[in-house]
């Protein structure tokens, strides 16, 4: 019974999407659940608590690219099922954790599972479909990410309000068991027969260590002081390890980060915009829940629903943006996309006061920022790889995803620093809204330098729903 007996491509699609949806949803709803986790661990300072988010993002981002290489070499079905098992087991352990350090550790284990299954999942879908139907499959695959973005805030807030924050993790258990059970029987093994050599695991370890040290220095600086020996040591050590990682990436045959990709102008500028916007996007999600629940006294469920119009704009606008980019090129849409996002943040900056103003301030701000996201994220990912060679597409899109994950770490870290433990006034959120504006303007400025032309938008094989 070890060999799959069914070969329906749509069933393979459904199983893999189910698993990736759980991974995507989990990373989003934790932003919603952060305040509830903070209440459960009242004796833990907010800086340490932020590692519940950052541990996952650092490990997931660092392992995405090498995990894809491992799947190609040792079997995509094998890596997908292994990742699903690890993710499900870690979810159970996270929900049962009664001590913050255990929760942080289990979150890192969850990220390992998510990183193993995510690149393998899309590769399995592409292998299951005939070439003529792969474009349709990839388009629907992207819609799964959009659905997770829309469902995340309301579903996460409802689960937390009814079952508490452990319910977020226990929600993954039936999904994981169904994925492993059906995947074992349904999915056929596939691998890249030309794949050779191991990914640079030492480079991955250096990348994780560097990101961890830099995050520690930034997060703890409020308590240690910017000039304290501990802060300076952590930041300097992080920079030194980062330098070692970059140097190693120049020397090894299969580096964790192929620095040659950055010789291409579009890739370089699009990834800079990707990092700037990733920081702003994470700050928006993290800050919005905090603002609505702490300043406007919304319930968690009300806050989740209040955020939903923004992701809905992404679902409605992203497909249209792709079609328009095919006709006009990405740059002409990315420039106003950054301005739309900036306008939404500016409206919050000048209009969001101490009393609820949903229809006059919050709703139009969410619609504007959602329109900006719809124009920015899908088109940035396509323009980043547009001029890469075919053998660079998978690696290029993997680097794009990884950088966006590390941008999320910076976004959470800055949000924690800027807001403090218990922000209770509208003025406390001014830096968050300003950070959002800076991200939007950064995208617009970087987009002026992009070389785009009206042509079919490239959808790289390794694009994941997490880019939406």
Beta strands, then each sheet from edge to edge (+ up, - down):
end
